[in-house]
Amino acid sequence: MAAAPVRQRPGPGGTRAQLPPCYYEGYLEKRGPKEQAPRRLWTSLCGNALYFFNNSKDTHYVEKMDLSGFVSLKDDCSRDRNLEAARLILRMKDGETRITTPNLESRELWKGFLYSVIDLNVPSNLTLLPGQLQMLKEVVDKERSRRRNRTPTRAPPSPLSVPLVGEIPPCFRPVSRTEAEVLLERHPDCGNMLLRPGRDGSSLAVTTRQDLNGSVFRHYRVTQRDQGGYVIDVENPIPCATLHDVINALVEKTAGTLQPFLLEEPYEENITYVSANDENGEMILHTAPTSPLPKPPVLPPKQVGADRWPSSPPPRSPAPDRRLLTSSVPASPTNPMRRLILSPSPLAHSLNEELKMKLEKRRASQD
C-alpha cells in the first residue's frame, strides 16, 4: 500500500488531533534497536517527528521518534522475503532503526520527506519526479513556518548573545549541546572537538567526542575572566589568553587526540533553476548548461601617440655644407675630384650657350 503525502487523519479527538501538521504517512515495518522482530505500523511524519500507530484509524500513537537526534539515513541492500520491498537504516543518537517500505519508489519518497524536515532543504540526490520535488518544497516551507511561529515553553538563550572577545576559532558553532553531539557523530572525519555557546548564554563550552565501544561525549565549560582572557573550568582551571589558546590547550593536554572540528560545507556543482512546463504547468527542475562562456574579443594594444601629432618633428639630417665639399679637396689641378666638382659638364656648357643665344636674340628684337 503506497503512502499518502500531506494528508491528516485528525479523528474524533485524542492525541492525533494535537500533533503537528502531517506531511507524509503510510504503513512501514519498523524494528528499533531494542526490538527482536519488526512491527507493521501506520507511520505519520508530523512536524519533526515520526509517530507510530497500530493502524490508520487509531487516534493515540504507540511510539514517537523525535528526529532532532538524527545521525544518518542510508539504504539497506539486504534482501527481504517480499522481493518488491525496500529497506532503510535510520540511525539516531540512541541507536539504529531498520525500516522496510513497500517498494523502491516509497523508499525514495520517505527519504525525501525525512531529509526535508531534518535539513529544511529539498534533497537533490534522490530519484524523484518534478511534482514530488515541488511537494517537498512545500513541506520545507510549512515546517520552517511552523518552527518560526511556535512558542516554546522556555525560550533558550540565543547563541549569538554570547560576548565573544577576540578572533573566533573556526571550530566555533552556534549550536546546542545535543546538536553539537549530532554534528560530531555525523562527521567523525572532520574533527572531534567544537566550541559552542553555553546553556546559560553567558559562557562557552567545548564538546568532544571519542570512540570507546561507542560514542563518548564530554563537555567543558569555558568562562571569561574579568581581567581579560578565558579559563577552562576543570578541577585545575586552565587560564587562556584567547579562544584559540583554549582550543590549543585541549589539543596539547590530550597529545593531539582532540582535534578542532572543521566542517567543509558542500557546494553545488551545477546551476539549477525551477520553471513551469508550458504543456501541463508542472514545475520542473532544470540544469543550466555547463559549456564555458565565450571569451570577450581581445582589443589590440593602444599605440601611444597614434591619435595625436608628435610633440616634436623628427630630426632631419643636416644639409651638407658646400664649403666642406670644396675646401676638403686639395687645390691641385691634377686632382680628379677637383675637376669633378669645379669643371662644368659638356651638357651644362651647351645649355648655357643656348640660353645665352636666346637672350641676345630677345635683346636684339627689343632694340
Salt bridges, closest charged atoms under 4 A:
GLU25 OE2 - ARG7 NE 3.57
GLU25 OE2 - ARG9 NE 3.61
GLU29 OE2 - ARG81 NH2 3.56
GLU35 OE2 - LYS30 NZ 3.27
GLU35 OE2 - ARG39 NH2 2.85
GLU63 OE1 - LYS30 NZ 3.08
GLU63 OE1 - ARG39 NH2 2.90
ASP75 OD1 - ARG107 NE 3.74
ASP75 OD1 - LYS111 NZ 3.06
ASP76 OD2 - ARG98 NH1 2.89
ASP80 OD1 - ARG87 NH2 2.59
GLU108 OE2 - LYS111 NZ 3.18
ASP141 OD2 - LYS137 NZ 3.45
GLU143 OE2 - ARG146 NH2 2.69
GLU143 OE2 - ARG147 NE 2.73
GLU181 OE1 - LYS93 NZ 2.17
GLU181 OE2 - HIS219 NE2 2.92
GLU185 OE2 - ARG91 NH2 3.59
ASP200 OD2 - ARG221 NH1 3.45
ASP211 OD1 - ARG209 NH2 2.82
GLU265 OE2 - ARG173 NH1 3.41
ASP321 OD2 - ARG323 NH2 3.47
GLU353 OE2 - HIS349 NE2 3.89
GLU354 OE2 - LYS358 NZ 3.84
